[in-house]
Amino acid sequence: MYCCIVTLTASPTHTAAVARLGHALSDATRAAILLALRESPAYPSDLADELGVSRQLLSNHLACLRGCGLVESVPDGRRSRYALADPHLATALDELMRVMLIVEPDCCDGDGCSC
């Protein structure tokens, strides 16, 4: 029996996609939106209430995530629901939730992050 490990070589497209994901995750609100959408699609008003942010702020972050290709707007009558653009993203976010980081206590304490 033979077993092989397939290693994907990162192309410029892969690198750009990971950079977009990194940009999205660099903001706590955008990260919270992605984590909420990994469970199921949601309406912006429901997301705003769940995350405790204004609808305007949520709309701005959804526009950013849409522009990065991470979420999509799904028409639903007169409203639109938002969903992750790719089902693999939910799996990737689940895996990221399992990562444990050991952070210097004074390194990333708010806006003055020096990491």
Protein Blocks (a to p, Z undefined) as FASTA:
>chain_A
ZZddddddddfklmmmmmmmmmmmmpmklmmmmmmmmmpgcdfklmmmmnopafklmmmm
mmmmmmnopaccddehjbccdddfbfklmmmmmmmmmpccdddfklmgcjklcZZ
